[in-house]
Amino acid sequence: MLQNLHVEQLALIEREDIEFSDGLNILTGETGAGKSIILGALSMALGAKTDKSVLRKEGQDAYVEAIFHIDDENIASRLGEMDIDVYDDEVILSRRLSALRSVAKINGESVPVKKLKEAGELLIDIYGQQEHVSLLKKSQHLAMLDEFAKKELGEKKALLSEAYHSYRKLEDEYNGASMDDSAREKELLFLRHEAEEIENANIQPGEDEALEEEYRTLSNSQKILEAISMAVSAIDEGASDAVGRSIRELSSVSEYDERLGSIESVFTDIESLMSDARRSLCDYRDGLGADPGRFAEVEERVNTINRIKDKYGSTLEKVFAALDERKQRIEELENYDLYLDELKKKRQQATERLDDISNEVSGIRKNVAKQLCTRVQEELSDLNFLEVDFSMEFSRLPSYSAGGIDDAQFVISMNPGAAPAPLKDIASGGELSRIMLAIKTVLAGTDEVDTLVFDEIDAGISGRTAQAVAKKLKKVSRERQVICITHLPQIAAQADRHFGIEKHLESDAAISAIHPLSEEDSVMELARMLGGAEITEAALSNARELKELVDK
């Protein structure tokens, strides 16, 4: 669960530390007080795209840090698969944003923002206003079903995607394979010419590197010969005589001290090494000038190989691969009818395999959809949908896709006798909020995410419906940590921990501050939400009554 959110220099927030608890965490405050900034800070810590306009002061970095407590072995294992260690049951996600760049870290180590986002998706699920809109998109409905059915689907979706791409590749190849005799002969002529060009070059593996090295040596042979001559002269004109003289002098006195004999031996070795070095230099010099025509041969061979590489691949490995591809294509065209038959057979096999997996996945989806819709309908009944029929409508796509053959959408009827219709045609904003809450409530039991964040789930609702939503959030919070931004006192009254957000002026600058509310402070905040600017005794009494009704 999310333990702590630390925020610095972000929009209206100067510096805040927010300690969250288990259960239901509620954030309330006046419109414009900065509630959305808290959600923005959390999203920033989770790798969301963040505009630099949120920087509070020019020249100062914004910084957010989210500390998560990990007590689920599966989550810890999945983090481990991402090379993220869990220290003392904690993982720390942080992000620093400046005018020039963004730096993401996990446990203090810099990571790509993408990895920060992937880790965040394991730890927390944020539900905001965009998810209202997602309910109007059919493509999202199938994604929600697949999330609910992931245990039953297992690896089948991965197999489905693999089968589709194999099918698509063969389909494209077959559609592009048809050609008349003239076109086939023209392509054969061209391919044979290219294959012969590569083969006639008779290039050996590694030959280009060896020739390049020899070419460098030969092209600088004059410099090399001059350097060798200078080195041999240095040995002949002084170094050899000096070492020989040192040996003679030491030899004359070495009988007086055994240590001098050892030193004399070193000079003897030096004299031998110098003699060997001189001989090697002379042999190298003689070999370098032995074949005057070798440079021209090497230069021509290097040019030939480079020309082949320029045309068929930047490396010899790519050149050899290009030759193999041409030989394979030549064989296909020379045995064209057989090639087409084989390709048709492979395409048919791929189609049958894709169809089998698609139908299997579709069957699983349809079975699980019944379970999902039954459970969502039960949740909707709890959320004050008095007469509701919630189901999923399936149709077959006109062609295969990486996701299978299903085109599916949720449909709903909220009046007895009325035929179910798509959500976009029936549901209002407030109804969409409750439908999404019902779906999230059901899905929460199937995933491993410990923390759910709801941003203004109360949009467009009031009265008994608001009370029903409040109780549902409370129910979800018994299984998961819930963080909820709300304007409704019925929801705020359910809080296990209540935070108040206020905006005030400091040195002519607006600053938002957040602080946990005591039991009495929470009652005062509820009274403000009930009664407005003036907190009356009636509003206070109503607020206390809301608190007393919790869990009843």
C-alpha positions in Angstrom: 0.0 0.0 0.0 1.0 3.7 -0.3 2.6 4.8 3.0 3.9 8.2 2.3 3.7 10.9 -0.5 6.3 13.6 -0.3 5.9 16.7 -2.5 8.1 19.7 -3.0 7.8 22.8 -5.2 4.9 21.5 -7.3 2.2 24.0 -8.4 0.7 25.4 -5.3 2.5 23.0 -2.9 5.7 24.2 -1.3 6.5 21.1 0.8 4.2 18.4 2.1 4.5 14.9 3.6 1.3 12.9 3.5 1.1 9.7 5.6 -1.7 7.4 4.4 -3.3 4.6 6.3 -5.0 1.3 5.6 -8.6 1.4 4.7 -10.4 4.5 3.3 -8.3 7.7 3.0 -10.5 10.7 2.1 -9.2 14.1 0.8 -11.6 17.1 0.9 -11.3 20.8 0.5 -12.8 23.9 -1.2 -12.9 24.0 -5.0 -9.4 25.2 -6.2 -7.7 24.3 -2.9 -5.3 21.9 -4.6 -6.9 18.4 -4.4 -6.1 17.7 -8.0 -2.5 18.7 -7.4 -2.1 15.8 -4.9 -3.4 13.4 -7.6 -1.0 15.0 -10.1 1.9 14.6 -7.8 1.1 10.9 -7.3 0.8 10.4 -11.0 4.1 12.2 -11.5 5.8 9.8 -9.1 4.3 6.9 -11.0 5.8 8.0 -14.3 2.9 9.9 -15.9 3.7 12.6 -18.5 4.0 15.9 -16.5 4.0 19.4 -18.0 6.8 21.7 -16.9 4.2 24.4 -16.2 3.6 22.7 -12.8 7.0 24.0 -11.5 6.2 26.3 -8.6 9.2 28.6 -8.9 11.5 29.4 -11.8 14.9 27.8 -11.3 13.6 25.3 -8.6 13.0 21.6 -9.3 9.8 19.9 -8.4 10.2 16.7 -6.5 7.8 13.9 -5.6 8.5 10.6 -3.7 6.1 7.8 -3.1 6.9 5.1 -0.5 5.0 1.8 -0.8 4.8 -1.0 1.8 5.0 -4.4 0.1 3.6 -7.3 2.0 2.4 -9.4 -1.0 4.9 -12.1 -2.1 3.5 -12.1 -5.6 4.0 -8.4 -6.0 7.5 -8.6 -4.6 8.3 -11.5 -7.0 7.0 -9.5 -10.0 9.1 -6.5 -8.9 12.1 -8.8 -8.7 11.5 -9.9 -12.3 11.9 -6.2 -13.2 15.2 -6.1 -11.2 13.5 -4.0 -8.5 14.6 -5.0 -5.0 12.3 -4.7 -2.0 14.2 -3.4 1.0 12.6 -3.8 4.5 9.3 -4.4 2.7 9.5 -1.0 1.0 9.9 0.3 -2.6 10.5 4.0 -3.2 9.5 5.7 -6.5 10.6 9.2 -7.0 10.8 11.8 -9.8 12.5 15.2 -10.1 11.4 17.6 -12.7 13.2 20.7 -13.9 12.8 23.1 -16.8 15.3 21.0 -18.7 14.7 17.4 -17.8 13.1 14.8 -15.7 14.9 12.2 -13.5 13.2 9.0 -12.4 14.5 6.8 -9.6 13.5 3.6 -7.9 15.1 3.0 -4.5 17.5 5.8 -5.3 18.8 4.4 -8.6 18.0 6.2 -11.8 15.7 4.4 -14.2 13.8 5.2 -17.4 10.4 6.8 -16.8 8.9 3.8 -18.6 10.2 1.5 -15.9 8.8 3.8 -13.2 5.4 3.6 -14.9 5.6 -0.2 -15.2 6.4 -0.5 -11.5 3.6 1.9 -10.5 1.1 -0.2 -12.4 1.8 -3.1 -10.1 1.3 -1.0 -7.0 -1.5 1.4 -7.6 -4.6 1.9 -9.8 -5.8 5.5 -10.4 -9.3 6.0 -11.5 -10.1 9.5 -12.6 -12.4 11.3 -15.0 -10.8 9.8 -18.1 -12.0 6.4 -17.0 -15.6 7.7 -17.2 -14.9 8.3 -20.9 -13.2 4.9 -21.3 -16.6 3.3 -20.5 -17.9 4.8 -23.7 -15.2 3.1 -25.8 -16.0 -0.5 -26.9 -12.3 -1.3 -27.1 -12.0 -0.7 -23.4 -14.8 -3.1 -22.5 -13.0 -6.1 -23.9 -9.8 -5.1 -22.1 -11.8 -5.0 -18.8 -13.2 -8.5 -19.5 -9.7 -9.8 -20.3 -8.4 -8.4 -17.0 -11.2 -10.2 -15.1 -10.6 -13.4 -17.1 -6.8 -13.4 -17.0 -6.6 -16.5 -14.8 -8.9 -18.5 -17.2 -7.1 -17.1 -20.3 -3.7 -17.9 -18.9 -1.1 -17.8 -21.8 -3.7 -18.1 -24.5 -3.7 -14.4 -25.3 0.1 -14.5 -25.9 -0.4 -17.6 -28.1 -3.2 -15.8 -29.9 -0.9 -12.8 -30.7 1.9 -15.1 -31.8 -0.5 -17.1 -34.1 -1.9 -13.9 -35.6 1.5 -12.4 -36.5 2.5 -15.8 -38.1 -0.8 -15.8 -40.0 -0.3 -12.2 -41.1 3.2 -12.7 -42.3 2.2 -15.7 -44.4 -0.9 -13.9 -45.7 1.2 -11.0 -46.9 3.7 -13.3 -48.5 1.1 -15.3 -50.3 -0.7 -12.1 -51.5 2.6 -10.8 -52.8 3.7 -14.1 -54.4 1.5 -14.0 -57.5 3.3 -13.1 -60.7 3.3 -14.0 -64.4 6.1 -15.9 -66.2 7.6 -12.7 -67.6 7.9 -11.1 -64.2 9.3 -14.3 -62.7 12.0 -14.6 -65.4 12.9 -11.0 -64.9 13.4 -11.4 -61.2 15.3 -14.7 -61.7 17.7 -13.0 -64.1 18.3 -10.2 -61.6 18.8 -12.5 -58.6 21.2 -14.8 -60.5 23.3 -11.8 -61.5 23.5 -10.6 -57.9 24.3 -14.1 -56.5 27.0 -14.6 -59.1 28.5 -11.3 -58.3 28.8 -12.2 -54.7 30.1 -15.7 -55.4 32.6 -14.6 -58.0 34.2 -12.3 -55.4 35.1 -15.4 -53.5 35.2 -13.6 -50.2 36.3 -15.5 -47.1 35.1 -14.9 -43.6 37.2 -12.3 -41.9 39.1 -11.4 -45.1 38.1 -7.8 -45.0 39.6 -7.2 -41.6 42.9 -8.9 -42.5 43.2 -7.0 -45.7 42.5 -3.7 -44.1 45.2 -4.3 -41.6 47.7 -5.3 -44.3 46.6 -2.3 -46.4 47.4 0.1 -43.5 50.8 -1.5 -43.1 51.7 -1.3 -46.8 50.4 2.2 -47.3 52.7 3.3 -44.5 55.7 1.2 -45.4 58.0 4.1 -46.1 57.5 5.5 -42.5 57.9 2.0 -41.1 61.1 1.3 -43.0 62.6 4.7 -41.8 61.7 3.9 -38.2 63.2 0.4 -38.4 66.5 1.8 -39.9 66.7 4.3 -37.1 66.1 1.6 -34.5 68.8 -0.7 -36.0 71.2 2.2 -36.2 70.7 3.0 -32.6 71.5 -0.6 -31.6 74.6 -0.8 -33.9 75.9 2.7 -33.1 75.8 2.7 -29.3 73.4 0.6 -27.4 75.1 -2.8 -28.2 78.6 -1.4 -27.4 77.4 0.1 -24.1 75.9 -3.1 -22.9 79.0 -5.1 -24.0 81.3 -2.7 -22.1 79.1 -3.0 -19.0 79.3 -6.8 -19.2 83.2 -6.7 -19.5 83.6 -4.3 -16.5 81.3 -6.3 -14.3 82.9 -9.6 -15.3 86.3 -8.2 -14.0 85.0 -7.8 -10.5 82.1 -10.3 -10.1 84.4 -12.8 -8.4 84.5 -10.5 -5.4 80.8 -10.4 -4.8 78.2 -12.9 -5.9 75.5 -10.2 -6.2 77.5 -8.6 -9.0 77.4 -11.9 -10.9 73.6 -11.7 -10.9 73.7 -8.2 -12.2 76.1 -9.2 -14.9 73.7 -12.0 -15.9 70.9 -9.4 -16.4 73.1 -7.4 -18.8 73.9 -10.6 -20.6 70.2 -11.2 -21.1 69.8 -7.6 -22.3 72.5 -8.2 -24.9 70.8 -11.3 -26.1 67.4 -9.6 -26.3 68.9 -6.7 -28.2 70.5 -9.1 -30.7 67.1 -10.9 -31.1 65.3 -7.6 -31.6 67.8 -6.4 -34.2 67.4 -9.7 -36.1 63.5 -9.4 -36.0 63.6 -5.8 -37.3 65.9 -6.8 -40.2 63.6 -9.8 -41.1 60.5 -7.5 -41.0 62.3 -4.9 -43.1 63.4 -7.5 -45.7 59.8 -9.0 -45.8 58.1 -5.7 -46.2 59.9 -4.8 -49.4 60.1 -8.4 -50.8 57.0 -8.0 -53.2 56.7 -4.6 -54.8 53.4 -5.5 -56.4 51.7 -6.6 -53.2 50.3 -3.1 -52.4 48.5 -2.9 -55.7 47.0 -6.3 -55.2 45.8 -5.6 -51.6 44.3 -2.2 -52.7 42.4 -3.8 -55.5 41.1 -6.6 -53.3 40.0 -4.1 -50.6 38.1 -2.1 -53.2 36.4 -5.2 -54.5 35.2 -6.3 -51.1 34.1 -2.7 -50.1 32.1 -2.5 -53.3 30.3 -5.8 -52.5 29.7 -4.6 -48.9 28.3 -1.2 -50.1 25.8 -3.1 -52.3 24.8 -6.0 -50.2 25.6 -5.3 -46.5 27.8 -3.2 -44.3 29.5 -6.4 -42.9 30.6 -9.7 -44.5 28.0 -11.5 -42.3 25.3 -9.4 -44.0 26.8 -10.0 -47.4 26.7 -13.8 -46.8 23.1 -13.5 -45.5 22.1 -11.6 -48.6 23.6 -14.4 -50.8 21.6 -17.0 -48.8 18.4 -15.0 -49.3 18.9 -14.7 -53.0 19.7 -18.4 -53.4 16.5 -19.3 -51.4 14.5 -16.9 -53.6 16.0 -18.4 -56.8 15.1 -21.9 -55.6 11.5 -20.7 -54.9 11.2 -19.1 -58.4 12.8 -22.1 -60.2 10.2 -24.3 -58.4 7.5 -21.8 -58.5 4.4 -24.0 -58.5 5.8 -26.1 -55.7 6.7 -22.9 -53.7 3.1 -21.6 -54.1 1.7 -24.9 -53.0 3.9 -25.0 -49.9 3.1 -21.4 -49.1 -0.6 -22.0 -49.6 -0.4 -25.1 -47.3 1.5 -23.1 -44.6 -1.0 -20.2 -44.9 -3.9 -22.7 -44.5 -2.3 -24.3 -41.4 -1.6 -20.8 -39.9 -5.2 -19.8 -40.6 -6.6 -23.0 -38.9 -4.3 -22.6 -35.9 -5.4 -18.9 -35.5 -9.0 -19.8 -35.9 -8.8 -22.5 -33.3 -7.1 -20.3 -30.7 -9.4 -17.4 -31.5 -12.5 -19.5 -31.0 -11.0 -20.9 -27.8 -10.3 -17.4 -26.4 -13.8 -16.3 -27.5 -15.4 -19.2 -25.7 -13.6 -18.4 -22.5 -14.5 -14.7 -22.8 -18.2 -15.5 -23.3 -18.3 -17.8 -20.3 -16.4 -15.4 -18.0 -18.4 -12.4 -19.3 -21.5 -14.0 -17.8 -19.8 -14.2 -14.4 -18.4 -10.6 -14.7 -21.8 -9.1 -15.6 -23.7 -11.0 -12.9 -21.3 -9.7 -10.3 -21.3 -6.1 -11.7 -25.1 -6.2 -11.7 -25.1 -7.2 -8.0 -22.8 -4.3 -7.3 -25.0 -1.9 -9.3 -28.0 -3.0 -7.2 -26.0 -1.9 -4.1 -25.3 1.4 -5.8 -29.0 2.3 -6.1 -29.7 1.0 -9.6 -33.1 -0.3 -8.7 -34.0 -2.1 -11.9 -30.9 -2.9 -13.9 -29.9 -5.5 -16.5 -26.2 -5.5 -17.2 -24.7 -7.8 -19.8 -22.1 -8.1 -22.6 -22.9 -8.2 -26.2 -20.6 -10.2 -28.6 -20.2 -10.1 -32.3 -17.5 -11.4 -34.7 -15.0 -9.1 -36.3 -15.0 -9.2 -40.1 -11.3 -10.3 -40.0 -8.8 -11.7 -37.6 -6.9 -9.4 -35.2 -4.1 -9.8 -32.7 -6.8 -9.8 -30.0 -8.9 -12.5 -31.6 -12.3 -12.4 -33.4 -14.4 -10.7 -30.7 -16.1 -7.3 -30.9 -17.7 -6.9 -27.5 -19.4 -4.2 -25.5 -21.2 -3.7 -22.2 -25.0 -3.1 -22.6 -27.4 -2.0 -19.9 -31.1 -1.6 -19.3 -32.2 0.5 -16.4 -36.0 0.2 -16.9 -38.1 -2.9 -16.8 -39.0 -4.3 -20.2 -36.5 -2.0 -22.0 -34.0 -3.8 -24.2 -30.3 -3.4 -23.2 -28.4 -0.8 -25.1 -24.8 0.5 -25.3 -23.7 2.6 -22.3 -23.0 5.6 -24.5 -26.6 5.7 -25.6 -28.2 5.5 -22.1 -25.9 6.3 -19.1 -25.4 9.8 -17.7 -22.2 11.0 -16.1 -23.3 10.1 -12.6 -24.4 6.7 -13.8 -21.1 6.1 -15.6 -19.3 6.9 -12.3 -21.3 4.2 -10.5 -21.0 1.7 -13.3 -17.2 2.1 -13.2 -17.1 1.8 -9.4 -19.1 -1.4 -9.7 -16.7 -2.8 -12.3 -13.6 -1.6 -10.3 -15.1 -3.3 -7.2 -15.4 -6.6 -9.0 -12.0 -6.3 -10.7 -10.3 -5.4 -7.4 -10.9 -9.0 -6.3 -9.0 -10.4 -9.3 -5.9 -8.3 -9.4 -3.0 -7.8 -6.9 -2.9 -4.0 -6.8 -3.1 -3.0 -3.2 -4.1 0.7 -3.6 -7.0 2.2 -5.5 -7.3 5.9 -6.1 -10.7 7.4 -7.0 -10.8 11.0 -8.2 -14.3 12.5 -7.7 -16.1 9.2 -8.1 -19.1 11.2 -6.8 -19.5 13.2 -10.1 -23.2 13.8 -10.9 -24.7 12.0 -7.8 -26.3 13.0 -4.6 -28.8 11.8 -1.9 -29.4 8.1 -1.5 -27.1 7.3 -4.4 -24.3 9.1 -2.8 -24.8 7.1 0.4 -24.7 3.9 -1.6 -21.5 4.9 -3.3 -20.0 5.8 0.1 -20.8 2.3 1.5 -19.4 0.7 -1.6 -16.1 2.5 -1.2 -16.0 1.5 2.4 -16.6 -2.1 1.4 -13.8 -2.0 -1.1 -11.5 -0.4 1.4 -11.8 -3.5 3.6 -9.9 -5.5 1.0 -7.7 -2.7 -0.5 -6.3 0.6 0.5 -8.5 3.3 -1.0 -7.6 7.0 -1.6 -10.6 9.1 -2.6 -11.0 12.8 -3.5 -14.6 13.8 -2.9 -17.0 16.7 -2.6 -19.7 14.7 -0.9 -20.0 14.6 2.9 -21.7 11.2 2.7 -18.5 9.7 1.3 -16.1 11.8 3.4 -17.9 10.6 6.6 -16.8 7.0 5.9 -13.1 7.9 6.1 -10.7 5.9 8.2 -8.3 8.8 7.7 -9.6 12.2 6.6 -7.3 14.9 5.1 -8.2 18.5 4.7 -6.7 20.6 1.9 -6.6 24.4 2.2 -5.2 27.2 0.2 -3.9 30.4 1.7 -1.7 33.4 0.8 1.9 33.6 2.0 4.1 36.5 0.9 1.5 37.3 -1.8 1.8 33.7 -3.1 -0.9 31.1 -3.0 0.1 27.9 -1.2 -1.9 24.7 -0.7 -1.4 22.7 2.5 -2.8 19.3 3.4 -3.1 17.9 6.9 -4.8 15.0 8.6 -8.0 15.9 10.5 -8.8 14.8 14.0 -12.2 13.4 14.7 -13.6 16.8 15.7 -11.9 18.5 12.8 -13.4 15.9 10.4 -16.9 16.8 11.8 -16.2 20.5 11.2 -15.1 19.7 7.6 -18.2 17.6 7.0 -20.3 20.5 8.4 -18.6 22.9 5.9 -19.4 20.5 3.1 -23.0 20.3 4.2 -23.6 24.0 5.0 -21.2 26.1 3.0 -19.2 29.0 4.3 -21.3 29.4 7.5 -21.1 26.4 9.8 -24.4 26.2 11.7 -25.4 24.1 14.6 -27.7 22.2 12.3 -24.9 21.4 9.9 -22.7 20.2 12.8 -25.5 18.0 14.1 -26.0 16.6 10.6 -22.2 16.0 10.3 -22.1 14.1 13.6 -25.1 12.0 12.5 -23.3 11.1 9.3 -20.3 9.9 11.4 -22.5 7.8 13.6 -24.2 6.1 10.7 -20.9 4.7 9.4 -21.0 0.9 9.2 -24.6 0.8 10.2 
